[in-house]
Amino acid sequence: MADGIIIKGIGGFYYVDTGYNIIECRARGLFREQKIEPLVGDRVSIRINKDDGRGYIEDIYPRNTVLTRPPIANVTQLIIVMSIDSPKINLWFLDRLIVIGHDANLNIIICINKSDIDDEMANEIINMYRNIGYETIKTSTKTKEGIDKLYCLLQNQISVFSGPSGVGKSSLLNAINPNLNLRTGEISKKLSRGKHTTRHVELFKLQENTYVSDTPGFSNLDLNHIDANRLDTYFIDIYRSSQQCKFSNCLHINEPDCNVINEVKNNKIYKSRYENYVSILNEIKNNRRF
């Protein structure tokens, strides 16, 4: 028996890193009967066949975190990658990813890539989210700005890189470790968005206890499972201000003596953040009606 971590799963085969070798494994039929599907990131115990070197997954250890899209377990950190341009930065999309990260109880790092295109705008976005309280980093694969810092932030973590297609997730990982040799895609001029280059979930080992995953690009992120009454807890700036609202169940829309609304008017909460909060809140509430 040996312990390891699933780094890839394709067509019913799971590839387990034991620290010494990558073992191709099948899962026991018992998991299928129990409706348990092994996930990339699972810590597992495997039995290795001495005849052919292949293995069987005998046990899946308890998961600390689980993401459903992408399906991956035991992630500790979400690296949200947005580009200044090509494709143009979308703060609404960024805030949705932040909500996803908080809901999954992940450490969140915001990476503003392609800073060489417009360094002033990159600094503006970086400072905005840093003031809110997030770890932020400015990067460029052309100038190599921020690459070493990003590498340091990945140490002893299982990190998922997420963001719209074309923002440079794969390029950043290639800059951190050229041996990864991940496919990168160009921007579609017709659609002004990236072409999908990542097709399946896979963990890449940078060093001992340090793994990264370049997830498939997303066109939509479903937040309908989130409780509308708890959404403000995923906007940390809004939640801080909400402690001074008159009503404990204030949704910060049109309630009297709402401290959040007052701080938006007084420019103590960024307007874009509040507008994105309201947009997501309305989306959740409207979908619950059907």
C-alpha positions in Angstrom: 0.0 0.0 0.0 1.1 3.6 -0.7 -0.3 7.0 -0.2 -0.5 9.7 -2.8 -2.5 12.5 -4.5 -4.5 12.2 -7.7 -3.0 14.6 -10.2 -5.1 13.7 -13.2 -8.1 11.6 -14.1 -9.1 10.6 -17.7 -11.4 7.9 -19.0 -11.7 6.0 -15.7 -7.9 6.0 -15.1 -6.4 8.0 -12.2 -2.8 9.1 -12.0 -1.5 9.2 -8.5 1.7 10.9 -7.4 3.2 8.9 -4.6 6.2 11.3 -4.2 8.4 8.8 -6.0 6.4 7.7 -9.0 3.2 8.5 -11.0 1.0 5.3 -10.8 -1.8 4.7 -13.2 -4.8 3.5 -11.1 -8.3 2.2 -11.4 -10.8 2.9 -8.6 -12.4 0.1 -6.7 -16.0 -0.8 -7.7 -17.0 0.0 -4.2 -16.7 3.7 -4.8 -19.1 3.5 -7.8 -21.6 1.6 -5.6 -21.4 4.3 -2.9 -21.6 7.0 -5.7 -18.2 8.4 -4.7 -16.1 9.7 -7.6 -12.4 10.1 -7.0 -11.4 13.7 -7.8 -8.2 15.4 -8.8 -6.6 16.5 -5.6 -7.8 13.6 -3.5 -5.4 12.1 -1.0 -5.7 8.4 -1.5 -4.3 5.0 -0.5 -3.4 2.7 -3.4 -2.5 -0.9 -3.8 0.1 -1.5 -6.4 0.2 -4.6 -8.6 3.8 -5.9 -8.6 3.3 -7.6 -12.0 2.6 -4.5 -14.1 3.1 -1.6 -11.7 -0.4 -0.4 -12.0 -2.6 0.3 -9.0 -6.1 0.4 -7.4 -7.4 3.2 -5.3 -8.4 1.5 -2.0 -9.3 4.5 0.1 -10.0 8.2 -0.3 -9.0 10.3 2.7 -11.4 13.0 4.0 -11.5 16.1 1.8 -10.8 19.6 3.3 -12.4 21.5 0.4 -14.3 20.5 -2.7 -14.9 22.6 -5.9 -17.6 21.4 -8.3 -16.5 23.5 -11.3 -13.8 22.6 -11.8 -14.2 19.2 -10.0 -11.1 19.2 -7.7 -10.5 18.5 -4.0 -8.3 19.8 -1.3 -7.5 23.1 -2.9 -6.2 25.6 -0.4 -5.8 28.7 -2.6 -7.6 30.5 -5.5 -5.4 32.6 -7.8 -7.8 34.8 -9.7 -6.1 36.0 -12.9 -7.5 39.0 -14.8 -5.8 40.9 -17.6 -5.8 44.6 -18.1 -6.6 44.1 -21.8 -6.9 41.4 -24.4 -9.4 40.5 -22.9 -10.3 43.8 -21.1 -10.6 43.5 -17.4 -14.1 42.7 -16.1 -14.6 43.6 -12.4 -18.0 42.0 -12.3 -16.5 38.7 -13.3 -13.6 39.2 -10.8 -16.1 39.8 -7.9 -18.0 36.7 -8.9 -14.8 34.6 -8.7 -14.1 36.2 -5.3 -17.5 35.1 -4.1 -16.8 31.5 -5.3 -13.5 31.6 -3.4 -15.0 32.7 -0.2 -17.9 30.2 -0.5 -15.3 27.4 -0.9 -13.3 28.7 2.1 -10.1 29.3 0.0 -7.3 31.8 0.4 -7.8 34.3 -2.4 -5.0 36.0 -4.3 -5.9 38.5 -7.1 -3.4 38.6 -10.0 -3.6 41.4 -12.5 -1.8 40.2 -15.6 -0.5 41.9 -18.8 0.4 44.9 -16.7 2.8 46.0 -19.5 -0.2 47.0 -21.6 -1.4 49.7 -19.1 0.7 49.9 -15.9 -1.3 52.9 -14.5 -4.6 51.0 -14.8 -3.0 47.9 -13.3 -1.9 49.9 -10.3 -5.3 51.4 -9.9 -7.0 47.9 -9.8 -4.3 46.5 -7.6 -4.6 49.3 -5.1 -8.4 49.1 -5.0 -8.5 45.4 -4.0 -5.5 45.8 -1.7 -7.3 48.5 0.1 -10.3 46.2 0.5 -8.0 43.7 2.1 -7.0 41.2 -0.6 -3.6 39.9 -1.4 -2.8 41.3 -4.8 0.0 40.9 -7.4 0.8 42.6 -10.6 2.3 40.4 -13.3 3.6 40.4 -16.9 5.1 37.5 -18.8 6.7 39.9 -21.2 8.6 42.0 -18.6 8.7 39.2 -16.0 7.2 41.5 -13.4 5.8 39.7 -10.4 6.7 36.2 -11.6 9.1 35.5 -8.7 6.6 36.8 -6.1 3.8 34.7 -7.6 6.1 31.6 -7.4 6.7 32.4 -3.7 2.9 32.7 -3.0 2.4 29.2 -4.4 4.7 27.4 -1.9 3.2 24.6 0.1 -0.3 25.2 -1.4 -2.6 23.5 -3.8 -3.5 26.4 -6.0 -6.2 26.8 -8.7 -5.6 29.4 -11.3 -9.0 30.7 -12.5 -10.2 33.5 -14.7 -11.6 34.2 -18.2 -10.0 32.5 -21.2 -7.1 34.5 -22.7 -6.0 36.3 -19.5 -2.7 34.4 -19.5 -3.1 31.7 -16.8 -1.2 29.1 -18.8 1.4 31.6 -19.8 2.0 32.6 -16.2 2.5 28.9 -15.2 4.9 28.4 -18.1 6.8 31.5 -16.9 7.0 30.1 -13.4 8.1 26.7 -14.6 9.0 26.4 -18.4 9.1 22.6 -18.0 5.3 22.6 -17.7 5.0 23.6 -21.4 1.3 24.3 -21.2 -0.7 25.2 -24.3 -1.5 28.9 -24.6 -4.2 30.4 -26.7 -4.5 33.6 -28.7 -7.4 36.0 -28.4 -10.2 35.7 -30.9 -10.4 39.0 -32.6 -14.0 38.4 -33.7 -15.2 37.6 -30.2 -12.6 39.6 -28.2 -12.1 36.7 -25.8 -9.7 33.9 -25.4 -9.8 30.5 -27.0 -10.1 27.6 -24.6 -6.8 25.8 -24.3 -7.2 23.8 -21.0 -9.5 20.8 -21.5 -9.3 18.9 -18.3 -8.4 19.3 -14.7 -4.8 18.4 -13.8 -2.5 19.2 -11.0 1.1 20.1 -11.8 3.8 19.6 -9.2 6.1 22.5 -8.8 8.0 21.0 -5.9 7.2 18.9 -2.8 3.8 19.8 -1.3 3.3 22.5 -4.0 0.8 21.9 -6.8 -1.0 24.1 -9.2 -4.0 23.7 -11.6 -4.8 25.7 -14.7 -8.6 25.3 -14.9 -10.7 25.5 -18.0 -11.9 29.0 -18.9 -15.4 29.9 -17.7 -18.2 31.6 -19.5 -20.6 31.4 -16.6 -20.4 30.9 -12.9 -23.5 29.7 -11.1 -24.0 31.3 -7.7 -27.6 30.2 -7.2 -26.6 27.9 -4.3 -25.5 30.9 -2.3 -27.9 32.2 0.4 -28.9 35.8 -0.5 -28.9 36.7 3.2 -25.2 35.7 3.4 -24.0 37.2 0.2 -22.6 40.3 1.9 -20.3 38.1 4.0 -18.5 37.3 0.7 -17.9 41.1 0.1 -15.6 41.8 3.0 -15.7 45.6 2.6 -19.5 45.6 2.5 -19.7 43.1 5.4 -17.5 45.3 7.6 -19.8 48.3 7.0 -22.9 46.2 7.6 -22.1 45.8 11.3 -23.3 49.4 11.7 -26.6 48.9 9.8 -29.8 49.4 11.8 -31.2 46.0 11.0 -29.2 42.7 11.4 -30.9 41.3 8.3 -30.2 44.3 6.1 -29.6 43.5 2.5 -28.3 47.0 1.7 -30.8 47.8 -1.0 -33.3 50.3 0.3 -33.5 49.6 4.1 -33.5 52.7 6.4 -30.3 53.6 8.2 -28.2 51.3 6.1 -24.6 52.0 6.8 -23.4 50.3 3.6 -25.5 52.6 1.4 -24.2 55.6 3.3 -20.6 54.6 2.9 -21.1 54.0 -0.9 -22.5 57.6 -1.1 -19.5 58.8 0.9 -17.0 56.9 -1.4 -15.9 54.7 1.5 -17.0 51.6 -0.4 -16.1 51.4 -4.1 -19.2 51.9 -6.3 -18.3 49.1 -8.6 -18.1 46.6 -5.7 -21.6 47.7 -4.4 -23.1 47.5 -7.9 -21.7 44.0 -8.4 -23.0 43.0 -5.0 -26.5 44.3 -6.0 -26.3 42.6 -9.4 -25.4 39.2 -7.9 -28.0 39.6 -5.1 -30.8 40.3 -7.6 -29.7 37.3 -9.8 -29.9 35.0 -6.8 -33.2 36.3 -5.7 -34.8 36.2 -9.2 -33.6 32.6 -9.8 -35.1 31.5 -6.6 -38.5 32.4 -7.8 -38.5 29.7 -10.5 
